[in-house]
């Protein structure tokens, strides 16, 4: 227990309402009321920012504070939910959309909070140490946290919920320790639309905060103030520059659940509790981003004990990387006092894709990070200069750069004004002297550097003698000092906005040939943001193409093929014990996932995602020249240069005019059974397009396209085994896209220039009643000989001697 002494209010924590610096209406714990107009008049001449001395653990801590409502949205409201208003709400389906009637019912229970709670919250520093942090509420005593000298402290009144009633109000202060863990049950990756990449832009996490019935029962009337204090503490942590982004946590709405039956069903199983809450909270989220109560994430505080997979020491639970997903962007926090604020910051970090600091990915990149950062699963005290580890900063930056946090780019619509300007911004030093000593006094011009901000010296106009008052007479807070400083708490402090460093050197190219990518970086270190200054905004990374000369690729394999082949190993065997051959998979891959390394086992439908990102400079697909950069597809030309407009012409020539090739077309009608040759396509062919339309639009009409290599082996639909689904077939120099046989228009198309001859065949099984018709087109270089008449005679593999009522070899359909 410690005694708290006020340095500004005459001694105590607001024995009289006139000592309360901001807010114009009755505040919890203030025994008397003064109208706002009277307070305003008093402040304009005498108000100073509050400071308090705390004596604990053999040390005096001076808390220097400023009002801080930046974490409360302009349209912030509190809603109470009771059984009389929401009977049966818990049983509502999680898939139910937001209902205006839900909002209307809640709105009827809205509590106005502008004057009641906005003035409670302060942030600042300890002992004027700019590496320290304070986030407290001053309603009903000091309630919150401060971090200094590598340790964090939690402070609250001994008698919580009542105002000071003695000469010195007793508080409890303790150093914080963690003995429980944070649980992350499921990892999700939810890409969204991508805007500008590698740009530092301010992000606003518009948040719904929910206090369940167990919280309401435990805290009573104090619930609103207590929960907002936790959010205030968490929001301050996200403002620290070690996160290397401008992140603002803003509460847009708070739900106070009064009856358990209408709140989310909280199971002791953390994963189940999270799923239930995620479904429940959807009922209250307006779908439009422009709605003032739309939120990006939801946070539930509960007193129920949460259990993980192995123990019940879990303090919080969240899914990883789900921000901006309205169905999964949520977290559940077990309340265990003020340290729940750190749990909330930790779990929100998971929602923003941050893993634990001891994860394999973090250790691979940064080694052992220890247990002193916010994303450590267990930690004793926080790193005072860097609460966020370099791994956390990297992951949240990549999350934003990959477009997964674009919903955070919209700021709350209206700007909420601060309570009022500091007096020093309104009253000059001369005017301050006149208010204290009389109209004939002005500021003493020869004030020493040691007295700047700390002691106000004045002199009577025309006289040389300077005077002050005994004791402390600091300059009014807000008075300009130094080149860019402002007086606060008797010291000249400079609010330093962050500035970009110079661009660093270009890093190693990602490829040695064929078009790689190299990066240059700059940091927000010139200067580092200080004293609440803004984090840098703008481009943090620049990149360009490098090593664009063609590769000496004699085997004709693409760079993506080479990446898949690296996983050909005894670790992956088929049912016969043979090593699987991995080839790129393009068909069925979402456009947003084109820069992941999808590989398919040759001759099978099995596929795996071996890497979340292909190597920078890999083409996004066979049908484009765009390339992957840090997991995103960016525009590039056929010359392997990012941003280039060069395109491949129909002849396969980069930047060509289309005059170096000729078009080959053909049309075949078949009446024979079995395999028949359609056309042999020579080396150098481009833009191949083979079409076989089913008779009368019937799927599986008994006729199927097949592809055979010059060596005699089949690469599609050979040996009477027919593929029904879409697939991509790598050949030398090109990729052949097959539509699958279960379509009315069976089709083969090519991307790239063929570097091996292939024969297109038809497998016919339907007989004369449904004669198949096949049309083909492609382009070949003008110096390549092509004999169409010779090609038509090629049908050596047709089974034309088999009678339609005789026996055909058995054929089967496979999904590969």
N, C-alpha and C positions, 0 to 999 in steps of 0.2 A: 504494500500500500504506500502511496506517495501523496504528498501535498502538492497542489498546483497553485502557483502564484501568477496572477495576471500582471503584465508590465504596462498595460495601457488603460484598463478600465477602472482604475482607482483601487484595485486590490483583488476582487473576486470575480468569479464567473457570473457576471450580470446579476448583481443583487437588485438592480433596478433596470427597467426596460431601456432607459436612456443610455445604458452602457452597451446595449446591443447595436453593433455597427451597421448591419444591413437589414433589409426586410421591414415592411411597414405594418405587419399585423402580429397578433399574439403568437408567441413561440413557445413550444413545449418547455416547461421548466422556468419560465419567466413570470414572476408573481404579479407584476403590474403592467399596465398597458399604456403606452404613449402613442398618440396618433402619428401617422407617418409624416404629416406636414411639420409637426414639432420636431421630429427626429431629423428631418432634412435640414431644417434651419440650424439645428445644433451641429450637424456634421460639417456643414460648409465652413465652419470656423475652427473646429477643434478636433475633428475625428482623426485618429491614427489607426493604422492597421494593427490588429491584435498580435501580441506576442505573449508567450507563457514560458515560465521556467519550471521544469520538472526535475526533481531530485530523486535519483534512483540508482541503485547499483554503485554507489559511491561517486556518482557523476551528476553534474547539473547539465540538463539539456534545455537550450533555448529554442523554442519553436517560433519561427517567424512566418506569419501566415498571410495569405491573400485569398479573397473569395474566389471560388471556382465552381461554376455551374456548367462547364463545357461538356460534361457527360450527360446532361439533361437536355433532351430535345425541346425546341420551342413549343411544340404541341403536346408535350408530355402530360399524360393523364394517369390516374390510378382508378382501377375498377374493382369493386367487390363482387364476388360471385357466391351466391347462396342457393340453397335448395329451392327456396320459394320462387327464384327467378329462372333456374336452370334444371328443373326436374328431368332426370333421365339423360343428362348431357354426356355422362361418362360412357354410356353404351353406344354413343354415336360412332359410326364407322370412321376409321381414320381416312378413308377415301372421300368422305363428305367434303365438298368445297366450302370455302368461306361463305357464310350467310350474313346478309345485311341485318337480318333479324337478331342474330347473335350480338352484333355490334350495338344494335338499338337497345337490347335488353341490358347490356353492360353499361351503356351510356347513361341509362337512368340511375345507375349507382355510382356515377363518376364523382370523384372528390376533387375540388379545386385545390391546387397545391402551389400556385405561383408565390403567394406570400408565406405559406406555411412551411415549405421545405426547401425552396430554392436558396434561401439565405443561410442554410445550415452548413454548407460544405465549403471547405477551405483546402488549399494545398500550399506548399512552401518548402522551407529548408530548415535544417538544424544548425544553429550556431553560425549562420551565414556561409555554411559549407555548400558550395554549388554541386558537389557530388552526392549530397544527401537528398532525401525525399520525404515529404510529409503529405498525408492525405487523411483528413479528419473531418468530423462533424463537431460543431460547437453548440448544438442544441442539447440541453440537459447535461452539460459537462463536455469533456473532451473524449471523443469516441473515434478510434481509428488506428492508424499505424504510422510509424516513421522509421526510416532506414538511415543509419549513419555509421561510419567507421566499420563497415563490414558486418554489422549486426542489424537485425530488424526487431522492432519492439511493437507490442500491441498495448493500447491503453484504453481504458473505459472507466466510468464512474463506479465506485464500489456499490452504490445503491442505484442500479440502472433504472431509468425511467422517471426519476424525480429530480427536481432542481436542487441547487445548493441551499442549504439551510443552516450553515455554520460558517465560522470565520474562514475556514479553508475547507473546500470540498475534497473529500478523500477519493483518490482514484487507485485503480489496480493497474500496474504495468508489468509486463513480463516479456522476456525474450522468447521469440518463437522458435519452436523445434517441430520437426515432422517425424512421425513414427508410422505414418500410414501412407498408402500408395494411391496413385491415380490409375484408373483402369481404362484401357481403350479396347473395346471388344471387337470391333470390325474396322478394317481399312477400306475406305471408299475413295474412288477418284471420279469426280463429277465435272468434266470439262464443260464450260459454257462458251458463249460467243466471245471471240477475241477482239480486243481493241488494240491500242498501241502497246507494243512490247518494249521491255527494257526501259520504261519510263517511271520515275518516282512521282506518283500523284497522290494527293491526300485521299485517304480511305475513311469512310464513315460506317461503322458497324452499328446499324440501327437495330436495337435490341428489345425484345420482349422479356421482362423479368416476371417470374411467377413465384409466389410464396404459397405453398400448399397448406392444407388444413393443420398439419402438425406444426408448421411455423406460426400460423396465426394463433393457435392455441397457446403456444409457448411464449410468444412475445406480446400478445395482446395489442393494445393501442400503439405500441412501439414498433410494430412490424414494418410499417412503411419506411420510417426513418432508418431502422436497422438495415434493411435490405439495400436501400439506396447508399448507405455508408459502405457496404461491401462493394457495390458497383463502383463507387467513387474511388476506392482503393485500387480495384482492378484496372480502372481506366487510367490512373496515373502510371501504372506499370507499362501500359501500352504506349505511353508518350515518351518513354526513354529512348534516346537515339541509338542504343545498342541493338534495337530491332531493325534498324536501317531502313525504315519506312515510316511514312506519316500515317499513323493509325489512330483513329479517334473512336472510342467506344461511347455510343450515345443511346440512352434509354428513351424509347418513344412511348412505351406503354408498360404499366405494371398491373398484374392481376393478383388480387388477394383472395384466395379461396377460403371461404368461411366454413363450408360443410364438405366433409370428405367425399360424400357420394357424388358430388358434382365436379370434383377435381380429377386430375389424371390418376389412374390406378398405379400406385407405387408398390412394386414388388421388391422383396429383398434381393432378388436377382438383378444385378445392375443392368445387364443387357435387356432384360424384359422391361424394367422400369424405363429405360431410355426409349424403347420402341413404343411403349404406351404413351409416354409424354410427347414424343414426336407426332404421333397420330392425333392426340388431343389438341395440341397447340395450333394445328392447321385450321381449326374452326374459327380462330380469331385473327387470322392474317388476311387482310384485304389483298387480292391478287395484283392490283395495280401498284407499281412502284411509286406512283405519284400520290397515292393516298397517304395522308399525314400519319396514319397509324400502321402503315405497312412496315414490317420488320424483316431483317436479314437473318437473324438467328434468335433462338429462344433459350432462356436459361431458367431452370427450375431449382429452387432452394427447398430442401426438405430436411426434417429432423429424423426421418426414418433411416435405419441402418442399412447401408448398401453393401452388398457382398459381391466379390468378384469370383473368378473361377476357382481360386484356391483358398481364399480367406475372406473375412468380413472387415478387413482393414482398409478397404477401398473408400476413398473420399469423394471421388467423382468419376463420371463415365461420359464418354463422347465418342462419336465416330470421327475418323480422320479424313480431312479434305472435303467436307460436305458443305462448306459455306456457299451460300447462294442456291442451295437445293432446298426449296421450301418444305420438303417432306423429311429431310434428314439433318438439317442444320439446327441442331439442338444439343443441349448438355444437361446433365443432372448433377447437382452439387449437394453433398451431405453437409449440413450446417453443424459446425463444431466450434462456434465462436468466430471471432474476427479473422482467424486464419483461413476461413472459408473464402475470403477474397482472393487469396493466393491460389486456392484450388480452382476458383472460377476463371482466373487468368490462365491457369495451366490447361484446363479443359477447353477453353476458347482457343488456345494455341493449337490443340489437336484439330479442332474444327477448321482452323486455318492451315492445316496440313502438317504441322510440326510434329515430328516423332519425338520419342524420349531421347534424351542426350546420350543414353547408354545403348541406343540401337546400333545394329551392325553398320548401317549406312553412315551414321554420325561418327562412329569410331573409325570407320574406314577413311573418312575425309579429314577428321580433326584429332584423332587419337582419343585418349581418355580425357573427357571433359570434366570429370569430377562431379560432385553433387551440389554445386553452389549456384546453379542457374534454375530458372523457373520451370524448365521442361525436364529437370531431373526427376525420375520416379520417386526418389527419396532424397531429401536434402535437409540440412540442419540450419544453415543461414545463407543469405542471398549475397551474391557478388555485388557490392555496392556500386562499382563503376560500370558493371555490365550485367544487369539482371537477365538478359537474353543471351544465350550462347551463340557462337558463330554458326552453329548448325541450324538453330532455330531461325536466325536471320536469313540464312541461305534458303531454307525451305519456304518461308513465307514470301520471300522475294520471287522465287521460281513459281510459286502458286499464283502470285499476281501477274508475273510476266507471261505465264501460259494462259492468261485470260480467265482463270477460274474465280477471280474475285471481282468481276466487273460490276456486280450488283452493289458494291460498296462505293462506287464512284459518285453516286448521287448524294449530295449533302442534304440535311434537313432543310425544308423549303425556306423557313423564315429565320432570320438572324435574331437570337435572343440577346437583348442589350444587357451588359453588366449592370450591377446595381447603381453605380454612378462612377464618375471619373474621380481619380485620386486628387486630393486638394492641391497638391503641388503643381498639377497641370493647369490649374485655374489661377492660383495666387503666386505671383512672383516672389522672389526673396525680399524685395523692397516692401511688397504688400504684407508679407509675413511679419516683417519688423514693425510696420505701422500698426498691425493688429495687436502686437504685444506691448510696444513701448509708446506708441502715439504716432500721429500723422506726420510729425516732423522728422521721423527716423527713416533711414534707408539701410540696406545691407552693407556691411563693412567690406570694402573692396579687397583688403589685404588678408583675407582668410587663408590660413595655412592649409596645406594639403591634408594634414592629419585631422583638421576640423571639418573638411568637406562632408556634408550630410550629417555628421555626428553632433555638431555644435553650431547654433545660429548666433553669429556676432552681428551687432547692429551699431550704427553711430548716428548721432543727431546731425542733421544736415548742416554742413558748414564747419563742423568740428572734427578734430582728428581722433578723439578718444572713442574706442569701440567698447561696447558693453554686451553682456549676456546675462542670463539668470543662473543662479546657483543650481548645481545638479545638471541633469541632462536636458538640453533644449535642442533636439535634433531638427533638421530641416523637414518640412512637411513631406510626407510620402508622395512621390510623383514629381518632385522637383528635379528638373534636369541637372545633371552633374557630369563633368568630364566631357569628352568629345561626343559620346553616345550613351551616357549612363543615365540612370534614374535612381533617386534616393528611395530606399526602402529600409525601414527599421534602423535608420541611422547610418547606413552604409551605402556607398555608391556602387550600384550593380548595373551591369550591362546585359540587357536582353539580347543575346546573340543569336541571330538566325543562321542556320547552317549554310555553308557555301561549298560549291563543288571544287575539288582539286583539279589539277591538270589531267588530261587524258594520259593514261599509262601506255607503255609500249605494246605493240601488237604481240599477242601470245602465239604459241606454236600452232601451225595450220593443222586442221583435223585430218587432212589427206595429203599424200605425197604426189598425187596426180588426179586428174579427172574432176577437179573442182572441189576444194575443201573450203572451210570457213575459219577465219581467225578473228579474235576478239580483242577489244581494248576497253579498259574499265576506268571509271573515276569514282571517288569516294566523297561522301559528305563530311570532309575533314578540314576544309579551308574557309571558315573555321568549323569546328564541331558545334552543333547547337548547344546553347547554354541558357540557364535561367528561364526555361520555358520558350526559348526561341524555336522557330519553325524548322522542320526537317527539310532538306533540299527537295526541290521539285524539278522534274525534267529528265532528260535521257541519262541513264546511268551506265549503259553499255552501248558500244557501237561495234558493228561487225562488217566484214567485207569478204569477198571471194579471194582465194589464193590457190596456187598450184593448179591452174586451170588447163594445163597442157594435157592432151589425151594420154590415157594409160596404155602401155604396151600389153594389151589384153588379148593374147593369142587364143585363149579358150572361149572368148566371147561372153564370159559370165559378167553379170552386173555386180555392182558393189554390194547391193542388198543380198544377192545370192551368196557372195563370199561371207557376209556376216551370218547368214543362216548355216552355211556349211561348217562354221566353227563349232557347231553343236553336234556334228556327226561324231559320235563317240560311243564306246561300249555302255555308257550310262543309259542309252536309249536303244533298246532292242525290240524287234517285233516278236510275234508269237512263235515264229520259227527260229528265233535266236539270231536273226540277221540284224546288222546295225541299220537303223533307220537313216534315210537320206533326207535331210531337211531342205526344203526349197521355199522361196518367198510365197506368202499368201496375200493376194490382193482382193479376190472376190469375197464379198460379204463383209468387208472391213469398213466400218463407218468412216466418212471423210475426216472426222475429227481425230481418228485414231491412225491415220495413214503414216504417221511418223513413229509409231511403235513397231518393234520388230516382231511381226507376225510370221511364223514359219509353219509350213505344213509338211507332214511326212509324205514323201513321194508314194503315189499309189494308194493313198488312204485319205480319209476325211479328218483324221486327227491333226490338230494344230496346237501350237503353243505361242504365248507371248513371251519371248525370251528376254527382251529388254523394253523398258518403258520408253526409251528413245533410241532411234537408230543413230549411227555416227553422223555428225553434222556434215552436210554436203551430199547425203544420200538423196536420190530423187524421191519425190513423194509417191510416185506410182509409175507404171509403164506408159500411161497415157498423158504424161505431163513432163515438162522440163523444170518445174518448180522443185525446190530442194528443202530439206528439213534443216531447221536451225533451232537447237534446243527444244526439240519436240514439237515444233510448229512448222507448218508448211508456208514458205515464203516464195515470192515470185523470183524466177530466174530464167535466163534464156538458154537456148541450146548450146551456147558457148560456155556454159557452166559459170556464168557471171551473174551474181545476185543483182536484180533490178534491170537486167538486160531485156530488151524487147525482141531479140533474135529468135526466130522460129524455124522449125524444120519444114521444108516444103514437101510436096507429095512424093518427091523422088528420094526423100531421106537426106537431103543436103541441108546443112545448117546455113540459114540465110540465103538459100538458093532461090531461083526464079521459076522452078518447075519445068524447065525446058530440057533437062538432061535425062528424061525417062519417057517411056511410052506406056499406055494403058492396055492391059490385056483383059478381055472379057470373054465369057463363055456361058453356054446354057446346055445342060444335059438332061435327058429323060431316060430312065432305066426301066427295063422289064426283067432283068435277070435277078436270080436269088443270090444271096451271099455277098461277098465283098467285090466291089467293082471300082476300078480307078476312075477318078473324075479328072484330075489334073495334077501334074508334077510342077511344083513351083520352084524356080531356080534360085540360086544364091543371088543376093542383091535386091530381092523383091521387097516392096514396101506396101503399106495400106492394103493388106489382104482382107478380102471380105467374101466369105462363103455363106450362102443362104440356102436352106432347105425347108420349104414351107409345108407343113403337114396337110394331108389331103382333107379338104372340107373343114379345116381348123380343128382336127381331132388330135389330141395329145397321144403320144405313143402309137403313131400310125404304122409302126413296124419298119420304119426307115430311119437310119441313123448315120450321121457323119462320123468319119474316122480319120486319123492322121498316122502316117507311117514315115519313119525315117528312111533315108537313102540306104542305110545299112540293112534295112529289112525289119527292124523292131518297131512295134507300135508304141505311140505315145498318147493315143486316145482311142478308146472304144475298140481295142483289139481283142482277139480271141473270144469273140461273142460276149464280152463283158461291157456293158453300156453304162456310162456315167449319167445320172439323172440331174445333177445339180451343176450350177455355174462353177467354173474353176479357171485358174490361170495356169498356162503350160509354158515353162521356160524352155526356149530353144536357143541355139547360138545366135547372139545378136539381137534377139527379139523376145517378146512375150506374146503368146497366142491366148486370146480370151475366148473361152467356150461357154455358150449360153446354158448348156445342159440339155438333155434330151426331153425333159418334161415341159417343153414349151411348144407352142404352135409354130413358132419360127425358130428353127434350130440354126445357130449361127456361129461362125468362127471369124474372129477379127485379129489383126496383128498390130503391135506397137513396136517400132524399131525396124531396123534393116536386117533382113534374114541373112545369116552367114552359113547356113547349111540348107541343102535342098530337102524338101518334104513333099510327100504325095498325099493328096486329099482323096479319100475313098468314101464309098457309100455302102453301108450294110443294109441290104434289102431283105425283108422277110414277109412282106404283105402280099406279094403276088401281083398279077396283072390288074386286079380290081382297083388298086391304089398306086398307079405308077408314080414314083417319086420324080420331082423336078428339082434340079440343083443349078443355081446361078453363082458364078464366081467373077470377081474382079480383083486385079492387083496391078501394081506398076513395077516395071523392071528397067534397068539402065538401057540406054539405046544401043550400047555395044554388046548386050547379052542376047544370044540367039534363043528364040523360042519357037518351036514347031507345034502349032495347035493341032494339025491333022494327025501328026504322029501320036500326040497325046491322047486323041480320041480312041485310037486303036488299042490303047493299053487297058486290058481287062483280064490279065492273066490270073487274077485271084478270084474271079467271079465263079460262083458255084452254079453256072447256067445249066448244068446237066440234071439238076435236081428238080423233080416234078413238084408242083405246088402241093400235091397230096402225099408226097413222099416224106422222108424223114430228113429234117434239118438238124444240124448240130444244135445242142441245147445252148441258149444264151440267157444271161441274167442281167438284172439291173443293180447297179451299185451306186451308193452316194459317196463319190470321191471328188 
